[in-house]
Amino acid sequence: MGATSGDFSNSFFSGAMSEIVDNDRVIGIGVGIPIPGLKLYPEFDYQYFGSGIKNGIWSFGIGIRGVPK
């Protein structure tokens, strides 16, 4: 019996996802900073693929959380 297009797309996407997940590496650091009524969570991340750590992408993010009164 032949393969259907659904079989192909499922195997293609699961293979592509496993390549991304298996080769993706992230190094991150962040802190929680209390401010009256809030907490700030700044974070730096470095993402690279495979074993080439020198060819990566830096990113910065910040989270804000309200503190219950």
N, C-alpha and C positions, 0 to 999 in steps of 0.2 A: 504494500500500500504506500502511496506517495505522501510526501509531507505537505501540509497545508500552509498557506501564507501566515496563519496564526502561529504555527510551530516555528516558522522562520523568524518572525518578529520577536517572539518570546525568547528564543535562543540568542538572537542578535543583541537584544537589549540586556538580557541577563549577563551575557559575555562582556558587553561594553561596560556595564555597571561594575562587574567584578574587576575589570582592568582599572577603572577609576578608583575603586575602594581599595584594592590591593596595592596600588602604587602611590596613593595619596598619603602624605605625612604632614602633620601640623605640630608646631611648637608654639605654645601660647603662655602668656603671663598676664595676670590681672589682679586688681585689688579692689576691696570694698571701702569706700570713703563715706563715713556718716556725716550728714549735714542735717540740721534741724528740719524735720519733716520729710527728708529724702535720704536715699542712699544712692551714691553714684558708683558704677562699676566700669572703670576704664580698662581696656584690654588691648594688648598688642599680640598679633599672631604672625607667624611666618609659615607659609604653606609651600611645600615642594613635592615633586613627583619622582618616583624611583629612588635611586641612590645619589642623585645629583643635588646635594644640599645647596650648592652655590647658585643654582638656577631656580630661585623661588620668588614668591610674591609676599610683600609685607602688607598687612592690613591693620587698621585701628578701628575699634568700636567702643561705644559707651552705652551702658545700660542705666536706666533710671528706675528706681522703685520707691513708691510712696510708703512711708512708715505709718502704721495705724496709730491713731492718737489714743 
